[in-house]
Each structure stands twice: as C-alpha cells, then as structure tokens.
Amino acid sequence: MNNLQQADEYRRYRAVELMEQGESKDLISRILGVSLGSLYKWQERSRRGEDLKTKFRSGRPRTISDEQLTELSRLLSEGAVAHGWENNLWTSARVREVIKKHFGIEFSRWHVWRILTSYLGWTARRPVQQTKRRDETAIELWKANDLHRIVLDSEKRGDHLVFIDETGFMMTPTIRRTFAAPGVTPINKVSDPHGRISVIGALSISPRRKRLGWHYHALNDNTNFRGPNVVEFLRSLAGEVGNSMTIIWDSIIIHWSDVVAVCMATHPRIVSEFFPPYAPELNPVDRAWFYIKYDRLPNFTPATTAQLRSSVERELEVIKTNPPLLRSFIHHSGLPLDF
C-alpha cells in the first residue's frame, strides 16, 4: 500500500469516527476535503459492519510519476491565472483540475493535498493583499536608483537616516491560527471592537557608526494621527537624534500637509523623502508593526484600552533595546542597505 492509499484509508476511518461523535457532516466534509455523498456512503458501510479498508484493484495503480510531478511543479509555477482562474491563489480543488486536465488522473482533494505537501514540499500560506495600482517596475527602480541617491545625499550631509510610519493597535485582535480539539472553534471575546491605540514609530540609522535607534509615540485612546501630531513627533525625534535627518515615509496626506510643510521649512536640515506608492513592505517600521501584531500579540484580547496600551508599550520598549531585531526589520523589508 502506498502513502496515498494509506492516507485515503485513514480519511475514511477518521470521517466515520467524527460522525459517530456527532460532528457536523458539512464540517467534516470541509476538513477532510470529501463530498457529503462519500460521507453518507462510508457511514452506511460502517453501520452494516463492512470493512472500510482500501480495496486493491487489478492493473496499474493510478499514481502520479516523478516525471509528472516535475511537470506539475512547472505548471503550478505559471500561476493560477495562466490556467484560467481570476487570481494566482492555488487551492487543492484548482490543482485537482490541473492534474485531471494535463495527466488524465482524477484525485480527491485529500490526495492533492498530500501531493502538494509531501511530494512538492508546499505549505499553506496566508496571502498578502496588494492593490492592483501597485507598479512593480517603479518600485524596483526606486530601490535601485532613488534609494541609492537618498542614502548618498544623506551621508554627505551627515544625516541620520530615519524611517517613519504610523499604525493602530486594535482591541479586536489580530487573528492567527491556534490548536483546538476536532470540531471545536476557538472563541475570543472582544470587550470593545472599536477601541484602539494609534502609534507613530521611527527607526534611525546614525551617519557614522551606523547605530540603530527606535523611537515612538502613542496618542490618547481612540484618536487618529493628524498633521500637528506628526509635527510634534518630528520635534521630539530631532531632540533625540539631532536636527540633521533624512526621513523616508509614505506619501500619505498627513506627511505633506500644510502644518508639516511649515515645520520642514523652519527646519531646513530635516529632509523629507517618500517611498514609492503602494509599497508599505519597504518600510522597516512596517515590519516592526507586523512583528508586534502577528508574533508578539496575536489573538490578544485585552479587557480595556489601558491593558492594550500597557502591552503595546511594553513591546515597543523591548524593540528599543534589541538592535539585532531592528536590523532584521531592515533585512526583511528588502531594502538594499549595506551597514
């Protein structure tokens, strides 16, 4: 018996076991990737006392060869759009159709899942959303040309190079998968789904020794950043790293509002540069937010905004004392910086 046959046999017994425990057939169908008809058939066979083991058929078994696996990998690398779907996300149902079309082999979704994970080494990943207005060519040109110019000009002036970004930490938690018993959906109870803490952060690189610094400011509960808040942070930041700064941030309206423009005019040694549009992942500070939300505080459901603030500020302070972590934010942003 090969691995696929063993998996199919396990799936039958597991499905019957879950049905005997009273689990919903719809849920079992989604979990195991089988049709409701198969579930009813297996349940009926079990009630009649029939064996659920895989029955071996005469002739050549319907498996997929190494050559076909290589070709399947190539086909999947083209993306789902190339095969007629509206986006490039691969599901077991879509891969099943590709195998059927190109190799004439009809596998269950469970078999396809086994092929993807055990034979091709694929893993389930959460897609990253990007706007269709994003210009990949312009982003690559910015990294190769504009960033190089910004860094050279900053070094000539002896500036701190500073990345700035804002975010909100919500009372509603950032959801990440967790373990649970079969058929049991974990529940997080949220006390205030609209409660939030707005934070602005900056990652600085000193001009000579290339030391990394972390700076932040949190607003009052349930408030959003405006131009005056940004100016207040810039003045505080100048007091910490010095007036000579080259800041790089997103071109959102609060970063080029009138009050910010006046601040820049009165502080000529603060130079403002912008990331290309729709490329938030280039900002190392965005990586810091991701780290806190998805690594340090996933599924966190505070009882009050005060508890949320305390937890967020604790994580922000930890970042401040961890230069290797700050360096990793720059590394994962993909910015070609050598320091």
C-alpha positions, 0 to 999 in steps of 0.5 A: 500500500502506498502513502496515498492509499494509506492516507485515503484509508485513514480519511475514511476511518477518521470521517466515520469516527467524527460522525459517530461523535456527532460532528457536523457532516458539512464540517467534516466534509470541509476538513477532510476535503470529501463530498457529503455523498462519500460521507453518507456512503462510508457511514452506511458501510460502517453501520452494516459492519463492512470493512472500510479498508482500501480495496486493491484493484487489478492493473496499474495503480493510478499514481502520479510519476516523478516525471509528472510531478516535475511537470506539475511543479512547472505548471503550478509555477505559471500561476493560477491565472495562466490556467484560467482562474481570476487570481494566482491563489492555488487551492487543492480543488484548482490543482485537482483540475490541473492534474485531471486536465494535463495527466488524465488522473482524477484525485480527491482533494485529500490526495492533492493535498498530500501531493502538494505537501509531501511530494512538492514540499508546499505549505499553506500560506496566508496571502498578502493583499496588494492593490492592483495600482501597485507598479512593480517596475517603479518600485524596483527602480526606486530601490535601485536608483532613488534609494541609492541617491537618498542614502548618498545625499544623506551621508554627505550631509551627515544625516541620520537616516530615519524611517517613519510610519504610523499604525493602530493597535486594535482591541479586536485582535489580530487573528492567527491560527491556534490548536483546538480539539476536532470540531471545536472553534476557538472563541475570543471575546472582544470587550470593545471592537472599536477601541484602539491605540494609534502609534507613530514609530521611527527607526534611525540609522546614525551617519557614522557608526551606523547605530540603530535607534527606535523611537515612538509615540502613542496618542490618547485612546481612540484618536487618529494621527493628524498633521500637528501630531506628526509635527510634534513627533518630528520635534521630539525625534530631532531632540533625540537624534539631532536636527540633521535627518533624512526621513523616508515615509509614505506619501500619505496626506498627513506627511505633506500637509500644510502644518508639516510643510511649515515645520520642514521649512523652519527646519531646513536640515530635516529632509523629507523623502517618500517611498514609492506608492503602494509599497508599505513592505519597504518600510522597516517600521512596517515590519516592526508593526507586523512583528508586534501584531502577528508574533508578539500579540496575536489573538490578544484580547485585552479587557480595556484600552489601558491593558492594550496600551500597557502591552503595546508599550511594553513591546515597543520598549523591548524593540528599543533595546534589541538592535539585532531585531531592528536590523532584521526589520531592515533585512526583511523589508528588502531594502538594499542597505549595506551597514 
